[in-house]
Amino acid sequence: MMKLIMFFFVLSLSGNLTEIRNLYSNVSSSKEKQQDFITYMQKADTKKPVFQAYKGAALILQSKNTTVKNDRKQLFVNGAGLIDKSVNKEPENIEIRLIRLSIQENIPKALKYNSNIQEDVTFINKNLNHIKDSELKSYVQRYVKQSKSFK
């Protein structure tokens, strides 16, 4: 019975992660898709570092759409902090590295949150072929194909 409960718990987490990945993959396609991701992450449980990293990405995206300067700065700082905290907790997690890379590649250089791009590219290149989860591997490969840092 306990094994069955654990199975459904793990299954619900992976389903949740699948949905988050799908939402995050589409944030650049429209403001609506970006808002869908932000709204979803506001409600998401962020106890695990990978979820914290996605929440950090959502805060940074939210900061881009905020007109109040102090709010914009605070959202950005909080978002970057969550991402960096996630990397520190799980430095070998390729998905967290991908999230940080995707944010650092796509924000203005003036914000000076771009110092880990080469580190993350190197890490992803080194570990991409070792990913056992086929869904995660496909997700990372799709990002690598379109990323300017891997060309």
C-alpha positions in Angstrom: 0.0 0.0 0.0 2.8 2.4 0.9 4.6 1.7 -2.3 1.4 2.5 -4.3 1.0 5.8 -2.5 4.7 6.7 -3.2 4.2 5.7 -6.9 1.3 8.1 -7.3 3.2 10.8 -5.4 6.2 10.5 -7.7 3.9 10.3 -10.7 2.1 13.5 -9.7 5.5 15.3 -9.3 6.7 14.2 -12.8 3.3 15.2 -14.3 3.7 18.6 -12.6 7.2 19.0 -13.9 6.1 18.0 -17.4 3.5 20.8 -17.3 6.0 23.3 -16.0 8.4 22.4 -18.8 5.7 22.8 -21.4 4.7 26.2 -20.0 8.3 27.4 -19.7 9.1 26.2 -23.3 6.4 28.5 -24.6 7.0 31.7 -22.6 8.8 33.5 -25.5 5.9 32.9 -27.9 3.5 35.4 -26.4 2.7 37.6 -23.4 -0.2 35.3 -22.7 2.0 32.2 -22.5 4.4 34.0 -20.3 1.6 35.0 -18.0 0.3 31.4 -17.9 3.7 30.3 -16.7 4.0 33.0 -14.1 0.5 32.3 -12.8 1.1 28.6 -12.6 4.4 29.1 -10.7 2.8 31.4 -8.2 0.6 28.5 -7.1 3.3 25.7 -7.5 4.9 23.9 -4.5 8.6 25.0 -4.6 10.1 22.7 -2.0 12.4 21.0 -4.5 15.3 22.9 -6.0 14.1 22.4 -9.6 10.7 23.9 -8.8 12.5 26.8 -7.0 14.5 27.5 -10.1 11.4 27.6 -12.3 9.8 29.9 -9.7 12.9 32.1 -9.9 12.5 32.2 -13.7 8.9 33.2 -13.3 9.8 36.1 -11.0 12.4 37.3 -13.5 9.8 37.1 -16.3 7.3 38.9 -14.1 9.9 41.7 -13.5 10.1 42.4 -17.2 6.4 43.2 -17.2 6.2 45.3 -14.1 6.1 49.1 -14.5 7.0 50.0 -10.9 10.8 50.3 -10.9 11.4 49.1 -7.3 9.0 46.1 -7.8 10.9 45.2 -11.0 14.2 45.2 -9.2 12.9 43.2 -6.2 11.3 40.6 -8.4 14.5 40.3 -10.4 16.7 40.0 -7.4 14.4 37.4 -5.7 14.2 35.4 -9.0 17.9 35.3 -9.5 18.4 34.4 -5.9 16.0 31.5 -6.1 17.8 30.2 -9.3 21.3 30.5 -7.7 20.1 28.9 -4.5 18.8 26.0 -6.5 22.1 25.6 -8.3 23.9 25.7 -5.0 21.6 23.0 -3.6 21.9 20.7 -6.6 24.9 21.7 -8.7 24.7 18.5 -10.7 21.1 19.0 -11.8 21.2 19.7 -15.6 17.6 21.0 -15.6 18.4 23.7 -13.1 21.6 24.6 -15.0 19.4 24.9 -18.2 17.0 27.2 -16.4 19.8 29.5 -15.3 21.3 29.5 -18.7 18.1 30.3 -20.5 17.5 33.3 -18.2 21.1 34.5 -18.4 21.1 34.3 -22.2 17.9 36.2 -22.6 18.1 39.1 -20.2 19.8 42.5 -20.9 23.6 42.5 -20.2 23.1 45.6 -18.2 21.6 43.5 -15.4 24.9 41.7 -15.0 23.3 38.3 -14.4 25.3 36.5 -17.1 28.4 35.3 -15.5 27.5 31.6 -15.5 26.7 31.2 -19.2 29.9 29.4 -20.2 30.0 27.3 -17.0 26.4 26.1 -17.7 27.1 25.5 -21.4 30.1 23.4 -20.5 28.2 21.5 -17.9 25.3 20.7 -20.2 27.6 19.6 -23.1 29.4 17.3 -20.7 26.3 15.8 -19.2 23.7 15.8 -22.0 24.4 12.2 -23.1 24.2 10.9 -19.5 20.6 12.0 -19.0 18.5 8.8 -18.4 15.0 10.5 -18.4 14.1 10.6 -22.1 11.6 13.5 -21.6 14.2 15.6 -19.9 16.9 14.7 -22.5 14.6 15.8 -25.3 13.7 19.0 -23.4 17.4 19.9 -23.0 18.2 18.9 -26.6 15.5 21.2 -27.9 16.9 24.1 -25.9 20.5 23.4 -27.0 19.4 23.4 -30.7 18.0 26.9 -30.5 20.4 28.4 -28.1 23.0 30.9 -29.4 25.5 29.8 -26.7 25.8 26.3 -28.3 26.6 27.5 -31.8 
